[in-house]
Amino acid sequence: MAALLTAARAAESPTVQASIAPAQVMPGEPVQYTLEAPGSLPPETRLASLNFEQAGFQVLGGPMQQSSVSVVNQQTTQKFSYTWTLKAPPQAGNYSIGAARLLLPDGRTLVSNAASVVVQTPPPLPSSFDGVISPQTGNPEIDRQLKGGLFLHGSADKQKAYVGEQITVRYELYQAGDLGVLQYGFDRQANPYPGFMAHALYQLSERSTLRFREQNVNGRMFRVAPVETTALFATKSGTFQIEPSVQMYTLVGQRRRRTFGDPMFDRFFDDPFFDSPFDRRPRVPLRAAPIEIEILPLPTEGRPADFSDTVGAFQMAASFDRTQARQHDLVTLKVQFNGTGQVETISPPRLPEVPGLTLHQEPQIEAQPAHTAEGIGGRKTFEYIFRAAQAGAIDFPAVEYVIFNPKAGRYERLRTEPVRLTVQASAAAEQPVVSRFPTTTATADAKTGDPSVVALTRDIEYIHTDGFLRDGWRVEPLYERPVFLMFQAAPIGLIAGSFLIRRRRLRLEGDVAGARRRSARSLASRRLRGARKPLAAGESERFFEELDRALRQFVADHANESPAGLTTGRIAEALAARGVPAEDVAGIVALLEQCESARYAKMRPDAAAMRDAYDRAAQLIDRLARSLK
């Protein structure tokens, strides 16, 4: 009897090795449970049921059978294994799976050892994730599993910035490696960035696929996918709460439960995590917390008088299209800016007057913005056409332009290198335009005796006055008629009128600011009429662009400044300095901000909002025209 008991115990000795990898996991993370037996097992081997659920685990997949053969020092070793994919318990603690038994056809039993795993408490998120909003489904069990493991996180590359400095805002989806979701969707805000000019650098669309990457956050692995990246440029100073531009949602709910007889069975989709007390899958919102940004005004200390209102990090260069030209030729001077910042706001630089060069026309402007993952930048070129009025070597001096560099926190004066243009004298300029050719014959006219009249051929017959009228007709000479005398005085009047018109034109050309002020109202009305066509067609982006251009150009004409670098802050200062009432100043600033917001909004304004903006613009221009006289 004792011998039989000893044999039974030997038959149940732990000849199968059980292991769990990894040995330490976070709640709900997947683990691999493996049973490894030496040698080969007959096909009829049966596995006694393992109660994983009783130990706190959930089966995600398996068992997967695998056999291997290895040869070491001329000795052959054969192994056979079963592998399951399990989901760790949702609570922290030490968990153990008891011994497993393999029943062989000959009646023997192979027994494994017990395997254990440590489920650690999830570490807290770092301080940079403060304010993370956990999703709420209404199911406490699902909410507990989602908390800290599934959220939308917004971040900004800086918490303080100057007016006009770029702020890059990013929104990313964080999903813990142990979580599974059914579907994602997006709800975008219509105007998420009031007070800012926004440029989308990256935006995930409904048809795009989430591009996940692995990221370790305080020891917990997350799958992180970018959702949206936007470059913001503040138009005024103050403290702003940047609301999220995008709200995501995911669907969690009860899937169709499958059985072991289903050929498409997968225990992952049978996970109770997806069970819901609702008949339909609840829509779980994922919303990022607001981001607080402090916008600093540009410093007044050290601000040069010729500051251009341009903010960014730029370089400037100037060059002629050629180094040699002929007198009276047209040459092109190219002034180019390169760097980071809003290149559209760079205004034309002021050029020095150079003897021998006459400006032929206003500069041609070409902006080439570049939107990269790092930010906004690009190139802007101003081309000036000059006429070379005199021969010789003409040295064009350095062009200066003052910007504010937010990275350095100071004003910088950009300066180009002087360029030289060699102008050669033109042969046409050395001779009279009209040449008089001397006569070759000094024969005097037979009738008049005038030696300057030369009879070259007989083809020319002079007018004969004798006998032109029949006898008896008396005709009053033309020079004795009053009308003739009036026509004689007319050239004198035309000359006097031309002189007065020229004097007035020269006076207006000398007073460019006055000329711009006088024509500001009529030009603004013309631009407003140009906005009617996109208004009637419902083209909101083009309409607000035309409206913004009309308002900025109107203020720029009265302030004698370039509209390109005219920010809303500068507009408010210019109008207040000219005695415009505060309510009108606030009205035009609010309307300009509405135009900026509408141009970059995800949802287009309706026709009523566009019509209201048009009427307000017309009324503001009418009131400002009376205030700025």
VMD Tcl script that draws the C-alpha trace (Angstrom):
set ca {
  {0.00 0.00 0.00}
  {2.80 2.38 0.87}
  {4.49 1.58 -2.45}
  {1.35 2.49 -4.37}
  {1.05 5.85 -2.51}
  {4.67 6.64 -3.28}
  {4.14 5.88 -6.96}
  {1.04 8.10 -7.09}
  {2.93 10.98 -5.57}
  {5.76 10.54 -8.05}
  {3.25 10.58 -10.89}
  {2.03 13.99 -9.70}
  {5.49 15.48 -9.23}
  {5.95 18.95 -10.86}
  {7.42 17.86 -14.18}
  {5.81 20.80 -16.10}
  {7.22 24.31 -15.77}
  {4.66 27.18 -15.48}
  {5.67 30.83 -15.83}
  {4.06 34.30 -16.20}
  {5.76 37.07 -18.13}
  {6.26 39.81 -17.27}
  {6.49 39.23 -13.55}
  {5.35 42.78 -12.72}
  {2.51 44.51 -14.56}
  {0.00 47.33 -14.22}
  {-3.69 46.60 -13.57}
  {-5.41 45.27 -16.67}
  {-2.23 44.83 -18.71}
  {-1.80 41.63 -20.78}
  {0.51 38.83 -19.57}
  {1.69 35.54 -21.09}
  {1.04 32.35 -19.11}
  {3.10 29.40 -20.43}
  {3.14 25.69 -19.59}
  {6.31 24.00 -20.83}
  {6.73 20.18 -20.78}
  {9.88 18.22 -21.66}
  {9.82 15.87 -24.61}
  {6.85 15.46 -26.89}
  {3.27 14.99 -25.81}
  {0.94 12.61 -27.59}
  {-2.00 14.22 -29.44}
  {-4.46 12.66 -27.00}
  {-3.02 14.64 -24.06}
  {-5.77 16.46 -22.20}
  {-5.36 19.66 -20.21}
  {-7.27 19.77 -16.98}
  {-9.29 22.98 -16.86}
  {-7.46 25.97 -15.46}
  {-9.67 28.36 -13.55}
  {-7.98 31.62 -14.53}
  {-11.08 33.65 -13.61}
  {-10.98 32.33 -10.06}
  {-7.43 33.64 -9.77}
  {-8.57 37.09 -10.97}
  {-7.39 36.85 -14.60}
  {-9.36 37.07 -17.84}
  {-8.49 35.03 -20.92}
  {-7.76 37.16 -23.97}
  {-6.50 34.38 -26.22}
  {-5.11 30.84 -26.33}
  {-4.07 28.24 -25.73}
  {-1.45 28.30 -28.48}
  {0.54 25.04 -28.85}
  {4.17 25.01 -29.88}
  {6.94 22.38 -30.03}
  {10.70 22.99 -30.35}
  {13.84 20.90 -30.77}
  {17.37 22.05 -29.79}
  {20.77 20.33 -30.05}
  {23.43 21.26 -27.45}
  {26.71 19.30 -27.18}
  {25.33 16.57 -29.43}
  {22.37 16.13 -27.11}
  {18.90 16.64 -28.50}
  {16.28 18.32 -26.31}
  {12.62 18.51 -27.22}
  {10.02 20.73 -25.57}
  {6.29 21.22 -25.88}
  {4.40 24.28 -24.59}
  {0.94 25.84 -24.19}
  {0.62 29.67 -24.08}
  {-2.34 31.82 -23.01}
  {-2.73 35.59 -23.21}
  {-4.34 36.83 -20.00}
  {-5.50 40.17 -18.73}
  {-4.11 41.06 -15.30}
  {-6.56 41.77 -12.46}
  {-7.82 45.36 -12.19}
  {-6.61 45.77 -8.59}
  {-3.02 45.97 -7.36}
  {-1.64 43.01 -5.38}
  {0.12 39.64 -5.59}
  {-1.74 37.06 -7.66}
  {-1.00 33.35 -8.17}
  {-2.25 30.73 -10.62}
  {-2.28 27.26 -9.09}
  {-0.73 24.08 -10.42}
  {-1.88 22.85 -13.82}
  {-2.28 19.18 -14.77}
  {-1.73 17.46 -18.09}
  {-3.49 14.09 -18.42}
  {-1.59 11.68 -20.65}
  {-3.31 8.79 -22.53}
  {-1.47 6.17 -20.45}
  {-3.03 7.53 -17.26}
  {-0.07 9.51 -16.04}
  {-0.49 13.11 -14.84}
  {2.06 15.87 -15.37}
  {1.85 18.56 -12.69}
  {3.18 22.11 -12.95}
  {4.32 24.52 -10.32}
  {2.25 27.53 -9.24}
  {3.05 30.81 -11.05}
  {2.67 34.28 -9.56}
  {2.65 37.88 -10.77}
  {2.76 41.24 -9.02}
  {0.14 43.79 -10.12}
  {1.50 47.20 -9.24}
  {-0.44 50.34 -8.43}
  {-0.44 52.68 -11.47}
  {1.96 55.56 -10.81}
  {0.47 59.05 -10.74}
  {0.77 61.17 -13.86}
  {3.53 63.82 -13.78}
  {2.74 67.45 -12.99}
  {2.67 68.33 -16.69}
  {-0.57 66.30 -16.86}
  {-2.31 68.21 -14.08}
  {-5.92 68.91 -14.90}
  {-6.43 65.84 -17.09}
  {-10.17 65.32 -17.52}
  {-11.15 61.67 -17.08}
  {-14.00 60.36 -19.25}
  {-17.39 59.75 -17.65}
  {-19.66 57.00 -18.95}
  {-22.14 56.67 -16.10}
  {-20.84 53.17 -15.34}
  {-18.60 53.30 -12.21}
  {-16.71 50.14 -13.19}
  {-15.86 51.43 -16.68}
  {-15.04 54.90 -15.33}
  {-12.64 53.38 -12.84}
  {-10.81 51.46 -15.56}
  {-10.67 54.50 -17.88}
  {-9.44 56.93 -15.22}
  {-5.87 57.89 -15.89}
  {-5.66 55.46 -18.79}
  {-7.59 57.22 -21.56}
  {-7.62 60.99 -22.01}
  {-7.01 63.88 -24.40}
  {-4.07 66.04 -23.35}
  {-3.39 69.59 -24.50}
  {-0.06 71.35 -24.13}
  {1.64 74.56 -25.22}
  {5.32 75.00 -25.91}
  {5.37 78.13 -23.74}
  {3.23 79.62 -20.96}
  {4.38 83.20 -21.58}
  {4.75 84.88 -24.95}
  {4.85 88.34 -26.50}
  {2.19 89.77 -28.75}
  {2.85 88.36 -32.23}
  {5.09 85.54 -30.95}
  {4.28 82.00 -32.01}
  {2.72 79.63 -29.50}
  {2.45 76.01 -30.61}
  {-0.52 74.18 -29.07}
  {-0.69 70.40 -29.37}
  {-3.49 67.97 -28.57}
  {-2.64 64.27 -28.21}
  {-4.62 61.16 -27.39}
  {-3.20 59.01 -24.56}
  {-4.37 55.42 -24.35}
  {-2.88 53.00 -21.83}
  {-1.53 49.83 -23.37}
  {-4.02 47.66 -21.48}
  {-7.10 49.46 -22.79}
  {-9.04 48.62 -25.91}
  {-11.52 50.95 -27.58}
  {-14.07 50.44 -30.31}
  {-14.08 53.65 -32.31}
  {-12.97 57.30 -32.22}
  {-14.68 60.41 -33.56}
  {-14.18 64.18 -33.47}
  {-16.20 67.28 -32.60}
  {-14.45 70.52 -33.54}
  {-15.18 73.96 -32.12}
  {-16.26 76.73 -34.47}
  {-14.05 79.51 -33.05}
  {-11.68 78.10 -30.43}
  {-9.04 80.84 -30.44}
  {-10.51 84.35 -29.97}
  {-7.77 86.97 -29.71}
  {-5.34 84.86 -31.73}
  {-4.44 84.33 -35.36}
  {-4.35 80.57 -35.91}
  {-2.48 78.47 -38.49}
  {-3.13 74.73 -38.53}
  {0.14 72.76 -38.71}
  {-1.43 69.30 -38.36}
  {-5.03 68.23 -38.09}
  {-6.40 64.72 -37.87}
  {-9.41 64.28 -40.10}
  {-12.31 61.90 -39.73}
  {-10.85 59.69 -42.46}
  {-7.32 59.66 -41.08}
  {-5.84 56.81 -39.09}
  {-4.49 57.43 -35.63}
  {-0.69 57.18 -35.73}
  {0.25 55.78 -32.33}
  {3.68 55.73 -30.77}
  {4.80 54.12 -27.51}
  {5.59 56.46 -24.60}
  {6.60 55.68 -21.05}
  {4.86 57.98 -18.56}
  {6.15 57.45 -15.01}
  {6.68 53.75 -15.67}
  {3.37 53.14 -17.43}
  {3.29 52.55 -21.17}
  {0.89 54.62 -23.23}
  {0.01 54.60 -26.88}
  {0.07 58.26 -27.91}
  {-1.36 59.66 -31.16}
  {-1.22 63.31 -32.34}
  {-4.64 64.84 -32.95}
  {-4.02 68.51 -33.73}
  {-1.13 71.00 -33.78}
  {-1.82 74.72 -34.20}
  {0.42 77.80 -34.29}
  {-1.15 80.77 -32.48}
  {-0.17 84.44 -32.68}
  {-1.73 86.73 -30.08}
  {-3.08 90.06 -31.31}
  {-3.29 91.66 -27.84}
  {-1.82 91.27 -24.38}
  {-3.43 89.73 -21.31}
  {-4.05 86.32 -19.72}
  {-6.02 83.89 -21.89}
  {-7.66 80.54 -21.25}
  {-7.20 78.61 -24.48}
  {-10.10 76.25 -24.82}
  {-9.51 72.98 -26.72}
  {-10.22 73.25 -30.42}
  {-11.18 69.58 -30.71}
  {-13.20 67.18 -28.57}
  {-12.87 63.48 -29.23}
  {-15.18 60.70 -28.26}
  {-14.97 56.92 -28.15}
  {-17.67 54.28 -28.13}
  {-17.68 51.60 -25.47}
  {-20.47 49.08 -25.13}
  {-21.50 45.45 -25.13}
  {-20.26 43.37 -28.03}
  {-21.91 40.14 -29.23}
  {-20.69 37.38 -26.95}
  {-19.22 34.41 -28.83}
  {-18.79 30.77 -27.95}
  {-15.88 28.36 -28.23}
  {-17.59 26.73 -31.20}
  {-17.46 29.99 -33.20}
  {-14.51 29.78 -35.66}
  {-14.03 33.54 -35.32}
  {-14.00 33.38 -31.53}
  {-11.62 35.77 -29.79}
  {-11.81 36.15 -26.02}
  {-10.52 39.73 -26.33}
  {-13.87 40.85 -27.74}
  {-15.66 38.96 -24.96}
  {-14.00 41.26 -22.39}
  {-16.47 42.53 -19.73}
  {-14.70 45.87 -20.04}
  {-16.97 46.53 -22.99}
  {-20.14 45.55 -21.15}
  {-22.51 48.45 -20.64}
  {-25.70 48.89 -18.63}
  {-27.16 50.68 -21.63}
  {-28.85 49.01 -24.58}
  {-26.73 51.11 -26.94}
  {-23.04 51.90 -26.79}
  {-22.51 55.10 -24.79}
  {-20.61 57.95 -26.37}
  {-17.72 58.73 -24.05}
  {-16.36 62.28 -24.47}
  {-12.65 62.97 -24.26}
  {-12.00 66.64 -23.61}
  {-8.73 68.37 -22.81}
  {-8.41 70.91 -20.04}
  {-8.01 74.63 -20.91}
  {-4.48 75.97 -21.28}
  {-3.60 79.24 -19.58}
  {-1.26 81.53 -21.52}
  {0.06 84.93 -20.46}
  {0.59 87.31 -23.38}
  {3.07 90.11 -22.70}
  {2.95 93.45 -24.53}
  {5.99 94.46 -26.53}
  {8.37 96.38 -24.25}
  {8.33 100.17 -24.54}
  {11.83 100.54 -23.16}
  {14.35 100.61 -25.95}
  {11.72 100.65 -28.70}
  {13.16 102.50 -31.72}
  {11.06 105.22 -33.32}
  {11.18 103.40 -36.67}
  {9.98 100.06 -35.27}
  {8.11 98.19 -38.04}
  {5.62 96.30 -35.77}
  {7.11 93.04 -37.10}
  {7.64 90.23 -34.57}
  {9.85 87.27 -35.39}
  {13.38 86.12 -36.08}
  {14.26 87.29 -39.59}
  {17.26 88.07 -41.75}
  {17.26 90.66 -44.52}
  {19.31 90.95 -47.73}
  {19.27 93.31 -50.72}
  {20.60 92.94 -54.26}
  {20.17 94.34 -57.76}
  {19.11 92.04 -60.55}
  {22.39 92.95 -62.30}
  {25.54 94.82 -61.50}
  {25.84 96.79 -64.80}
  {23.23 98.72 -66.75}
  {22.96 101.45 -69.36}
  {21.67 104.92 -68.74}
  {17.84 105.12 -68.69}
  {17.55 101.34 -68.20}
  {15.17 99.90 -65.61}
  {16.84 97.92 -62.84}
  {15.23 95.91 -60.02}
  {16.28 96.08 -56.39}
  {15.19 92.99 -54.45}
  {14.86 93.20 -50.65}
  {14.22 89.76 -49.15}
  {13.29 88.60 -45.63}
  {13.82 85.03 -44.39}
  {13.13 83.52 -41.00}
  {10.45 82.42 -38.55}
  {7.31 84.37 -37.78}
  {4.33 85.65 -39.72}
  {5.91 86.75 -42.97}
  {2.57 88.19 -44.13}
  {2.83 90.98 -41.54}
  {6.21 92.28 -42.76}
  {5.67 95.80 -44.12}
  {7.72 97.33 -46.97}
  {11.04 98.76 -45.74}
  {11.81 102.43 -46.20}
  {14.47 102.97 -48.84}
  {16.92 105.87 -48.82}
  {16.94 108.37 -51.67}
  {19.89 107.72 -53.96}
  {21.03 110.31 -56.53}
  {20.95 108.87 -60.02}
  {18.13 106.40 -59.31}
  {14.48 107.28 -59.75}
  {11.78 105.02 -58.32}
  {9.65 103.86 -61.23}
  {6.70 102.21 -59.42}
  {5.48 100.83 -56.10}
  {7.16 97.59 -54.96}
  {5.91 94.22 -56.10}
  {5.37 91.98 -53.05}
  {5.59 88.19 -52.93}
  {5.10 86.20 -49.71}
  {6.00 82.52 -49.48}
  {4.92 81.25 -46.02}
  {6.17 77.86 -44.91}
  {4.16 75.78 -42.44}
  {6.24 73.04 -40.87}
  {5.76 70.81 -37.85}
  {7.96 73.20 -35.87}
  {6.13 76.39 -36.70}
  {5.47 79.23 -39.10}
  {8.10 80.95 -41.18}
  {8.97 81.58 -44.78}
  {10.16 84.25 -47.14}
  {8.88 87.65 -48.27}
  {10.32 89.62 -51.17}
  {9.90 93.29 -52.13}
  {10.98 94.23 -55.67}
  {11.57 97.92 -56.43}
  {12.03 99.08 -60.02}
  {14.37 102.08 -60.52}
  {15.37 104.04 -63.58}
  {19.09 104.72 -63.91}
  {19.01 108.46 -64.61}
  {22.73 109.20 -64.75}
  {25.89 107.39 -65.72}
  {28.60 106.34 -63.29}
  {29.00 104.12 -60.25}
  {25.95 104.31 -57.97}
  {26.33 102.97 -54.43}
  {23.00 101.99 -52.91}
  {23.40 102.32 -49.11}
  {22.33 99.79 -46.50}
  {18.60 99.32 -45.93}
  {17.54 99.23 -42.25}
  {14.50 97.54 -40.74}
  {13.65 97.19 -37.03}
  {11.94 94.03 -35.72}
  {11.25 92.56 -32.30}
  {12.87 89.17 -31.76}
  {10.80 87.29 -29.13}
  {13.43 84.58 -28.70}
  {16.03 87.17 -27.69}
  {13.45 89.43 -26.01}
  {14.78 92.60 -27.63}
  {14.47 94.87 -30.63}
  {16.88 94.20 -33.46}
  {17.89 96.45 -36.32}
  {18.36 94.48 -39.52}
  {20.80 95.98 -42.00}
  {21.64 94.92 -45.54}
  {25.02 95.21 -47.19}
  {25.52 98.19 -49.56}
  {25.28 97.25 -53.23}
  {26.86 98.95 -56.25}
  {25.39 99.50 -59.68}
  {27.61 100.59 -62.59}
  {25.70 102.67 -65.17}
  {27.22 103.20 -68.61}
  {26.41 106.29 -70.65}
  {23.92 105.70 -73.43}
  {24.73 106.87 -77.01}
  {21.17 108.08 -77.39}
  {21.64 110.34 -74.40}
  {24.68 112.12 -75.94}
  {22.85 113.34 -79.05}
  {19.68 115.38 -79.46}
  {16.56 113.41 -79.85}
  {15.53 115.51 -82.90}
  {18.26 116.33 -85.46}
  {18.06 119.17 -87.99}
  {19.51 118.27 -91.35}
  {21.16 121.24 -93.24}
  {20.01 122.05 -96.76}
  {22.33 121.17 -99.61}
  {21.15 123.94 -101.90}
  {21.14 127.64 -101.04}
  {18.79 128.61 -103.83}
  {16.24 131.25 -102.67}
  {12.59 130.93 -103.47}
  {11.76 132.92 -106.55}
  {8.62 134.51 -105.10}
  {9.41 135.00 -101.42}
  {13.17 135.43 -101.58}
  {13.44 133.26 -98.48}
  {16.67 131.24 -98.69}
  {15.30 128.67 -96.15}
  {12.72 127.42 -98.60}
  {14.28 125.10 -101.11}
  {12.52 123.75 -104.11}
  {13.54 120.12 -104.16}
  {11.16 118.95 -106.89}
  {8.27 120.21 -108.91}
  {5.87 117.95 -107.11}
  {4.99 120.63 -104.51}
  {2.60 123.38 -105.58}
  {2.16 126.35 -103.23}
  {-1.27 127.75 -102.40}
  {-2.21 130.65 -104.58}
  {-4.30 133.39 -102.95}
  {-4.75 135.55 -106.03}
  {-7.97 134.81 -107.87}
  {-9.15 132.33 -105.30}
  {-12.52 134.08 -104.92}
  {-14.70 135.22 -107.76}
  {-14.77 138.90 -108.47}
  {-17.35 140.89 -106.54}
  {-17.28 138.66 -103.45}
  {-16.14 140.46 -100.33}
  {-15.15 138.10 -97.52}
  {-14.23 139.29 -94.00}
  {-10.73 138.06 -93.10}
  {-10.67 135.34 -90.41}
  {-8.37 137.28 -88.10}
  {-10.94 140.08 -87.85}
  {-13.67 137.82 -86.49}
  {-14.37 137.82 -82.67}
  {-14.44 134.02 -82.54}
  {-10.92 133.91 -83.94}
  {-9.75 136.33 -81.27}
  {-11.35 134.14 -78.60}
  {-9.52 131.09 -79.92}
  {-6.29 133.04 -79.76}
  {-6.84 133.70 -76.05}
  {-7.75 130.06 -75.32}
  {-4.17 128.72 -75.29}
  {-3.26 131.32 -72.69}
  {-6.09 130.07 -70.47}
  {-5.08 126.45 -71.01}
  {-1.50 127.24 -70.08}
  {-2.60 129.04 -66.92}
  {-4.94 126.17 -65.96}
  {-2.23 123.58 -66.57}
  {0.13 125.58 -64.39}
  {-2.37 125.65 -61.53}
  {-3.14 121.93 -61.89}
  {0.55 121.10 -61.90}
  {1.12 123.20 -58.77}
  {-1.71 121.39 -56.99}
  {-0.41 117.99 -58.11}
  {3.09 118.78 -56.87}
  {1.65 119.93 -53.55}
  {-0.35 116.70 -53.22}
  {2.68 114.60 -54.12}
  {4.64 116.34 -51.41}
  {1.84 115.71 -48.91}
  {1.39 111.94 -49.24}
  {-0.31 111.66 -45.85}
  {-2.88 114.30 -46.75}
  {-3.59 112.67 -50.08}
  {-4.15 109.31 -48.40}
  {-6.51 110.86 -45.84}
  {-8.57 112.61 -48.49}
  {-9.02 109.45 -50.53}
  {-9.48 107.05 -47.57}
  {-13.28 107.30 -47.44}
  {-13.88 106.74 -51.16}
  {-11.38 103.85 -51.31}
  {-12.98 102.20 -48.25}
  {-16.43 102.47 -49.84}
  {-15.07 100.90 -53.02}
  {-13.57 98.01 -51.07}
  {-16.82 97.49 -49.20}
  {-18.62 97.25 -52.53}
  {-16.07 94.61 -53.52}
  {-17.12 92.56 -50.46}
  {-20.73 92.39 -51.65}
  {-20.02 89.70 -54.24}
  {-18.63 87.09 -51.77}
  {-21.40 88.14 -49.34}
  {-24.07 87.32 -51.91}
  {-22.30 84.06 -52.85}
  {-21.96 82.99 -49.19}
  {-18.15 82.78 -49.44}
  {-17.44 83.63 -45.80}
  {-13.64 83.33 -45.88}
  {-13.27 85.62 -48.88}
  {-15.92 88.02 -47.51}
  {-14.21 88.48 -44.15}
  {-10.84 88.79 -45.89}
  {-12.18 91.68 -48.03}
  {-13.83 93.25 -44.97}
  {-10.61 93.02 -42.95}
  {-8.63 94.55 -45.82}
  {-11.08 97.46 -46.17}
  {-10.97 98.32 -42.45}
  {-7.19 98.00 -42.09}
  {-6.52 100.01 -45.27}
  {-8.92 102.75 -44.10}
  {-7.07 103.15 -40.79}
  {-3.68 102.83 -42.52}
  {-4.56 105.68 -44.93}
  {-5.49 107.96 -42.05}
  {-2.41 106.96 -40.03}
  {-0.13 107.08 -43.12}
  {1.20 103.60 -42.37}
  {1.44 100.32 -44.20}
  {-1.56 98.01 -43.59}
  {0.65 94.91 -43.72}
  {2.11 95.35 -40.22}
  {-0.88 97.10 -38.64}
  {-1.97 94.99 -35.64}
  {-5.20 95.54 -33.74}
  {-3.23 97.04 -30.86}
  {-1.56 99.54 -33.16}
  {-4.94 100.37 -34.75}
  {-6.41 101.13 -31.34}
  {-3.46 103.38 -30.48}
  {-3.61 105.25 -33.79}
  {-7.37 105.90 -33.56}
  {-7.25 106.95 -29.91}
  {-4.39 109.37 -30.66}
  {-6.55 111.03 -33.33}
  {-9.47 111.65 -30.98}
  {-11.76 108.85 -32.09}
  {-14.39 108.01 -29.41}
  {-13.58 104.98 -27.29}
  {-16.74 103.11 -28.33}
  {-15.79 103.43 -32.02}
  {-12.24 102.25 -31.26}
  {-13.61 99.23 -29.42}
  {-16.07 98.59 -32.25}
  {-13.47 98.45 -35.02}
  {-11.11 96.30 -32.88}
  {-13.94 93.86 -32.14}
  {-14.92 93.73 -35.82}
  {-11.32 93.06 -36.88}
  {-11.03 90.25 -34.34}
  {-14.30 88.80 -35.68}
  {-12.85 88.89 -39.20}
  {-9.68 87.11 -38.06}
  {-11.63 84.49 -36.14}
  {-14.09 83.86 -38.97}
  {-11.30 83.40 -41.53}
  {-9.67 80.61 -39.49}
  {-12.82 79.11 -37.99}
  {-13.64 75.46 -38.64}
  {-17.38 76.25 -39.00}
  {-18.38 79.02 -41.38}
  {-20.61 81.90 -40.16}
  {-24.12 82.07 -41.55}
  {-25.48 84.72 -43.93}
  {-27.07 86.75 -41.11}
  {-23.73 87.08 -39.27}
  {-22.01 88.15 -42.51}
  {-24.68 90.75 -43.27}
  {-24.46 92.11 -39.72}
  {-20.66 92.40 -40.02}
  {-21.04 94.26 -43.34}
  {-23.53 96.77 -41.89}
  {-21.35 97.38 -38.83}
  {-18.32 97.98 -41.05}
  {-20.20 100.52 -43.19}
  {-21.46 102.37 -40.11}
  {-18.00 102.38 -38.47}
  {-16.31 103.73 -41.59}
  {-18.97 106.46 -41.85}
  {-18.50 107.52 -38.20}
  {-14.70 107.31 -38.35}
  {-14.63 109.39 -41.51}
  {-16.40 112.20 -39.64}
  {-14.19 111.82 -36.54}
  {-10.90 111.80 -38.49}
  {-11.50 114.96 -40.57}
}
mol new
graphics top color blue
foreach p $ca { graphics top sphere $p radius 0.5 }
foreach p [lrange $ca 0 end-1] q [lrange $ca 1 end] { graphics top cylinder $p $q radius 0.2 }
display resetview
